[in-house]
Each structure stands twice: as C-alpha cells, then as structure tokens.
Amino acid sequence: LEPEDGVKPYFFDYLCTLGSGAGGRKRQSTVALFEFEKGAFPDFHLSAGGDLPDEASGLEPADMKEFSGFPPGVKLLGRDQAALKKYFTLELDACFAEHDGWSAQGSGRYLVLYKGGGLVPPGEYQAFIAEAKKLAFNLG
C-alpha cells in the first residue's frame, strides 16, 4: 500500500518456530507494521491477552494500576517506565478498550499491531487492514 499522511503500512503473515525438537513452539499471526516518518514510540509491548512472547525479553513489566483505561487482562512492558506513562494517556488506553483483542509493539518510528494468535482468513483481510489502520493512526 502507498504511504498515507507520512505513514507506510505493511501487512503480512508472520510464521516462526521458537525452540526445536519436542520443546519447539510454532507462532503465527497476521501482522500490520506501520513506519511513521515522524514517529517517536517508546519501546513497548502491549499484550491484549496478557501472554507475552519470549521476544519481549529485555522489557520491564509496567504497573497496570498506573494505566487504568486498559481493558482487563492487558499487560504492558517497556524499557522506560516514565516514557510509557507519558505516551499511554487515558485516551490511548481507551483506544485499546475500543479495539478489543489487539496487541501492539512499538519502538521509534515503528508500530506493529496484531489481533489474536492466528492468521486472518482471506475474506476478513480487508476488515483487518481497515481496523489496524484506524488503530495505528490513533496511536501515532
């Protein structure tokens, strides 16, 4: 897709295997990646389901009492807790409540969004794109 308002979107299916042998786990998800020309996202991982993948290591859990607008069960991690508090205003927290089930990762100019833990069926892809773009523009 073409850039819109200084934001370049990418949509793809992400598939990987974590570990090997009997302990290996497969992860797959349809992902929306947004590159903002003027983005300044703090390093964060927000998990709608409360489960955090291994690749979130290096981030510290946020005190969810500080972020009262998020839906129940959401977990937030980041490198700089003060930056998280500054970025995640009540309006942004409420945005995730409005877009239930979405998870996000941000860093600098980049924002990654995904919903659930599976691939979006072809018949639902356009709706996925539309909702991801709406959420990304609210967050950026």
Backbone as CSV, one residue per row, in Angstrom:
resi,resn,N_x,N_y,N_z,CA_x,CA_y,CA_z,C_x,C_y,C_z
1,LEU,0.833,-1.182,0.000,0.000,0.000,0.000,0.875,1.242,0.000
2,GLU,0.340,2.302,-0.543,1.061,3.568,-0.606,1.060,4.265,0.764
3,PRO,2.088,5.072,1.028,2.103,5.844,2.280,0.902,6.788,2.362
4,GLU,0.428,6.985,3.575,-0.703,7.876,3.825,-0.353,8.748,5.025
5,ASP,-0.373,10.066,4.832,-0.065,11.011,5.911,1.281,10.712,6.582
6,GLY,2.286,10.365,5.777,3.611,10.105,6.323,3.768,8.760,7.005
7,VAL,2.835,7.847,6.749,2.886,6.512,7.358,2.859,5.460,6.256
8,LYS,3.837,4.556,6.275,3.901,3.467,5.308,3.418,2.184,5.984
9,PRO,2.298,1.597,5.490,1.800,0.361,6.098,2.304,-0.886,5.358
10,TYR,2.490,-1.945,6.111,2.847,-3.259,5.569,1.940,-4.279,6.266
11,PHE,1.428,-5.238,5.510,0.572,-6.276,6.073,1.105,-7.625,5.604
12,PHE,1.275,-8.558,6.542,1.835,-9.854,6.168,1.493,-10.901,7.213
13,ASP,1.685,-12.151,6.843,1.523,-13.265,7.773,2.895,-13.626,8.324
14,TYR,2.983,-13.696,9.637,4.224,-13.972,10.357,4.165,-15.406,10.861
15,LEU,5.154,-16.199,10.488,5.241,-17.588,10.925,6.649,-17.851,11.433
16,CYS,6.772,-18.474,12.607,8.100,-18.837,13.093,7.992,-20.013,14.055
17,THR,9.117,-20.645,14.288,9.215,-21.714,15.271,10.187,-21.271,16.348
18,LEU,9.746,-21.329,17.591,10.585,-20.979,18.729,11.068,-22.274,19.366
19,GLY,12.365,-22.419,19.496,12.913,-23.646,20.052,13.012,-24.723,18.991
20,SER,13.332,-25.943,19.433,13.448,-27.055,18.491,13.051,-28.350,19.177
21,GLY,12.871,-29.359,18.384,12.521,-30.676,18.914,11.161,-30.663,19.584
22,ALA,11.029,-31.492,20.611,9.752,-31.630,21.316,9.342,-30.338,22.018
23,GLY,10.313,-29.504,22.365,10.012,-28.253,23.054,9.719,-27.091,22.116
24,GLY,9.795,-27.319,20.812,9.567,-26.247,19.849,8.101,-25.828,19.806
25,ARG,7.888,-24.536,19.633,6.525,-23.996,19.533,6.425,-23.170,18.272
26,LYS,5.308,-23.313,17.598,5.069,-22.511,16.401,4.222,-21.314,16.769
27,ARG,4.554,-20.193,16.156,3.801,-18.959,16.355,3.434,-18.444,14.972
28,GLN,2.168,-18.063,14.836,1.737,-17.483,13.573,0.687,-16.419,13.836
29,SER,0.751,-15.357,13.056,-0.179,-14.262,13.223,-0.151,-13.388,11.984
30,THR,-1.279,-12.803,11.654,-1.307,-11.769,10.629,-0.930,-10.463,11.316
31,VAL,-0.002,-9.741,10.712,0.621,-8.586,11.345,0.462,-7.341,10.481
32,ALA,0.256,-6.215,11.144,0.278,-4.911,10.494,1.488,-4.144,11.031
33,LEU,2.368,-3.735,10.157,3.558,-2.959,10.524,3.401,-1.569,9.921
34,PHE,3.601,-0.546,10.734,3.493,0.835,10.274,4.812,1.541,10.544
35,GLU,5.336,2.194,9.512,6.546,3.001,9.641,6.125,4.471,9.560
36,PHE,6.296,5.186,10.650,5.918,6.595,10.742,7.134,7.462,10.431
37,GLU,6.980,8.402,9.493,8.090,9.309,9.178,8.552,10.066,10.412
38,LYS,7.609,10.477,11.250,7.944,11.286,12.416,7.551,10.584,13.706
39,GLY,7.657,9.285,13.731,7.257,8.532,14.911,8.248,8.660,16.047
40,ALA,7.737,8.537,17.234,8.587,8.558,18.423,7.972,7.644,19.475
41,PHE,7.746,6.394,19.104,7.160,5.441,20.035,8.193,5.024,21.077
42,PRO,7.778,4.918,22.341,8.694,4.323,23.322,8.818,2.829,23.014
43,ASP,9.864,2.200,23.504,9.995,0.746,23.352,8.964,0.094,24.255
44,PHE,7.993,-0.585,23.652,6.950,-1.215,24.450,6.400,-2.453,23.770
45,HIS,5.773,-3.282,24.583,4.993,-4.430,24.120,3.718,-4.442,24.949
46,LEU,2.590,-4.375,24.258,1.290,-4.416,24.906,0.596,-5.696,24.451
47,SER,0.255,-6.556,25.384,-0.375,-7.833,25.077,-1.826,-7.816,25.534
48,ALA,-2.734,-7.932,24.573,-4.166,-7.904,24.893,-4.579,-9.101,25.734
49,GLY,-3.987,-10.256,25.478,-4.355,-11.463,26.191,-3.569,-11.699,27.460
50,GLY,-2.616,-10.824,27.729,-1.824,-10.964,28.939,-0.657,-11.923,28.805
51,ASP,-0.587,-12.664,27.693,0.547,-13.573,27.495,1.616,-12.812,26.726
52,LEU,2.850,-13.043,27.095,3.950,-12.321,26.473,4.916,-13.297,25.835
53,PRO,5.225,-13.083,24.554,6.149,-13.988,23.874,7.573,-13.815,24.370
54,ASP,8.396,-14.821,24.099,9.795,-14.788,24.519,10.528,-13.575,23.966
55,GLU,10.125,-13.102,22.767,10.841,-11.990,22.169,10.597,-10.663,22.889
56,ALA,9.742,-10.644,23.915,9.512,-9.429,24.706,10.565,-9.282,25.796
57,SER,11.519,-10.215,25.879,12.527,-10.138,26.933,13.324,-8.847,26.793
58,GLY,13.804,-8.362,27.911,14.532,-7.101,27.926,13.631,-5.924,28.266
59,LEU,12.329,-6.150,28.311,11.378,-5.109,28.679,10.870,-5.393,30.083
60,GLU,10.633,-4.339,30.832,10.176,-4.477,32.215,8.661,-4.338,32.300
61,PRO,7.990,-5.147,33.129,6.536,-5.020,33.273,6.150,-3.674,33.880
62,ALA,5.090,-3.094,33.346,4.556,-1.840,33.888,3.569,-2.168,35.004
63,ASP,3.443,-1.251,35.934,2.450,-1.374,36.997,1.099,-1.001,36.390
64,MET,0.244,-1.994,36.131,-1.003,-1.756,35.411,-1.963,-0.855,36.179
65,LYS,-1.735,-0.653,37.481,-2.564,0.297,38.241,-2.367,1.720,37.729
66,GLU,-1.228,1.982,37.096,-0.921,3.299,36.539,-1.653,3.545,35.219
67,PHE,-2.216,2.490,34.626,-2.837,2.568,33.306,-4.266,2.059,33.402
68,SER,-5.116,2.833,34.046,-6.461,2.376,34.395,-7.423,2.269,33.224
69,GLY,-7.106,2.858,32.067,-8.031,2.828,30.939,-7.975,1.572,30.098
70,PHE,-6.971,0.719,30.319,-6.852,-0.502,29.529,-7.919,-1.520,29.920
71,PRO,-8.316,-2.372,28.972,-9.247,-3.445,29.320,-8.591,-4.424,30.308
72,PRO,-9.394,-5.168,31.067,-8.835,-6.156,31.997,-7.991,-7.205,31.262
73,GLY,-6.927,-7.647,31.915,-6.086,-8.708,31.364,-4.937,-8.224,30.503
74,VAL,-4.915,-6.954,30.141,-3.840,-6.412,29.307,-2.556,-6.322,30.116
75,LYS,-1.435,-6.642,29.476,-0.114,-6.498,30.095,0.697,-5.541,29.236
76,LEU,1.463,-4.693,29.883,2.292,-3.711,29.198,3.716,-3.819,29.728
77,LEU,4.670,-3.859,28.808,6.084,-3.873,29.164,6.788,-2.755,28.409
78,GLY,7.892,-2.266,28.971,8.672,-1.244,28.287,10.048,-1.094,28.899
79,ARG,10.913,-0.382,28.200,12.270,-0.135,28.700,12.299,1.044,29.664
80,ASP,11.447,2.042,29.398,11.456,3.280,30.175,10.042,3.507,30.708
81,GLN,9.851,3.247,31.988,8.519,3.346,32.580,7.967,4.772,32.523
82,ALA,8.824,5.768,32.675,8.368,7.161,32.587,7.864,7.472,31.178
83,ALA,8.550,6.951,30.161,8.119,7.166,28.773,6.778,6.473,28.511
84,LEU,6.563,5.310,29.108,5.278,4.627,28.955,4.152,5.466,29.544
85,LYS,4.388,6.006,30.745,3.365,6.820,31.417,3.054,8.081,30.608
86,LYS,4.066,8.639,29.983,3.871,9.846,29.173,3.108,9.516,27.889
87,TYR,3.433,8.388,27.268,2.825,8.024,25.982,1.396,7.503,26.138
88,PHE,1.196,6.560,27.057,-0.114,5.918,27.202,-1.035,6.764,28.083
89,THR,-1.653,7.736,27.449,-2.629,8.590,28.122,-3.938,7.814,28.290
90,LEU,-4.859,8.361,29.054,-6.171,7.717,29.201,-6.862,7.544,27.854
91,GLU,-6.649,8.497,26.932,-7.263,8.403,25.607,-6.708,7.202,24.831
92,LEU,-5.390,6.996,24.898,-4.802,5.849,24.199,-5.209,4.539,24.863
93,ASP,-5.259,4.535,26.179,-5.699,3.334,26.892,-7.113,2.972,26.451
94,ALA,-7.984,3.975,26.368,-9.377,3.754,25.960,-9.462,3.290,24.512
95,CYS,-8.516,3.712,23.687,-8.482,3.285,22.287,-8.313,1.763,22.205
96,PHE,-7.472,1.218,23.075,-7.309,-0.242,23.096,-8.561,-0.927,23.632
97,ALA,-9.281,-0.268,24.521,-10.545,-0.828,25.011,-11.563,-0.869,23.878
98,GLU,-11.523,0.137,23.019,-12.436,0.194,21.869,-12.082,-0.851,20.814
99,HIS,-10.789,-1.151,20.678,-10.311,-2.139,19.701,-9.875,-3.392,20.462
100,ASP,-10.826,-4.069,21.017,-10.577,-5.219,21.876,-9.800,-6.322,21.163
101,GLY,-8.841,-6.902,21.884,-8.102,-8.050,21.373,-6.843,-7.722,20.598
102,TRP,-6.557,-6.444,20.377,-5.362,-6.063,19.629,-4.163,-5.966,20.563
103,SER,-3.029,-6.451,20.084,-1.748,-6.305,20.775,-0.873,-5.382,19.943
104,ALA,0.132,-4.783,20.575,0.981,-3.830,19.867,2.404,-3.879,20.400
105,GLN,3.327,-3.540,19.508,4.720,-3.344,19.880,5.181,-2.072,19.188
106,GLY,5.917,-1.249,19.902,6.401,-0.014,19.313,7.845,0.237,19.664
107,SER,8.510,0.955,18.760,9.894,1.363,19.001,10.264,2.402,17.946
108,GLY,10.567,3.612,18.382,10.986,4.659,17.447,9.919,4.964,16.410
109,ARG,10.238,4.736,15.138,9.310,5.022,14.038,8.362,3.870,13.738
110,TYR,8.507,2.751,14.421,7.790,1.540,14.045,6.722,1.139,15.057
111,LEU,5.591,0.709,14.504,4.481,0.199,15.303,4.002,-1.089,14.658
112,VAL,3.906,-2.157,15.444,3.401,-3.448,14.983,2.099,-3.733,15.715
113,LEU,1.073,-4.136,14.966,-0.225,-4.476,15.534,-0.642,-5.858,15.062
114,TYR,-1.256,-6.617,15.946,-1.814,-7.913,15.573,-2.958,-8.229,16.515
115,LYS,-3.840,-9.084,16.045,-5.033,-9.417,16.820,-5.123,-10.929,16.961
116,GLY,-5.204,-11.382,18.194,-5.290,-12.822,18.425,-3.981,-13.507,18.107
117,GLY,-4.043,-14.805,18.019,-2.825,-15.569,17.780,-2.907,-16.429,16.546
118,GLY,-3.545,-15.946,15.518,-3.662,-16.757,14.317,-3.666,-15.903,13.066
119,LEU,-3.820,-16.574,11.949,-3.837,-15.894,10.664,-5.253,-15.417,10.345
120,VAL,-5.353,-14.257,9.738,-6.644,-13.705,9.337,-7.077,-14.412,8.053
121,PRO,-8.297,-14.951,8.023,-8.786,-15.595,6.793,-8.890,-14.579,5.650
122,PRO,-8.697,-15.015,4.411,-8.727,-14.093,3.271,-9.982,-13.222,3.210
123,GLY,-11.127,-13.743,3.546,-12.363,-12.977,3.494,-12.455,-11.872,4.537
124,GLU,-11.575,-11.900,5.547,-11.590,-10.908,6.620,-10.398,-9.951,6.558
125,TYR,-9.564,-10.100,5.527,-8.323,-9.329,5.444,-8.575,-7.830,5.297
126,GLN,-9.545,-7.436,4.467,-9.818,-6.004,4.275,-10.288,-5.350,5.571
127,ALA,-11.119,-6.056,6.337,-11.577,-5.525,7.627,-10.399,-5.409,8.604
128,PHE,-9.488,-6.390,8.577,-8.285,-6.354,9.415,-7.447,-5.120,9.074
129,ILE,-7.235,-4.885,7.787,-6.447,-3.737,7.336,-7.093,-2.434,7.801
130,ALA,-8.396,-2.311,7.620,-9.098,-1.082,7.993,-9.005,-0.820,9.490
131,GLU,-9.216,-1.847,10.311,-9.168,-1.654,11.761,-7.734,-1.366,12.225
132,ALA,-6.756,-2.064,11.641,-5.352,-1.826,12.009,-4.940,-0.391,11.673
133,LYS,-5.345,0.095,10.499,-5.005,1.466,10.113,-5.654,2.476,11.063
134,LYS,-6.910,2.241,11.421,-7.601,3.152,12.335,-6.880,3.196,13.683
135,LEU,-6.513,2.023,14.210,-5.823,1.966,15.495,-4.437,2.627,15.388
136,ALA,-3.707,2.351,14.305,-2.375,2.925,14.137,-2.413,4.449,14.078
137,PHE,-3.386,5.001,13.352,-3.457,6.463,13.261,-3.877,7.086,14.574
138,ASN,-4.632,6.357,15.397,-4.961,6.854,16.735,-3.725,6.835,17.644
139,LEU,-2.847,5.859,17.453,-1.673,5.716,18.302,-0.513,6.605,17.867
140,GLY,-0.462,6.910,16.569,0.651,7.695,16.030,0.403,9.128,16.175
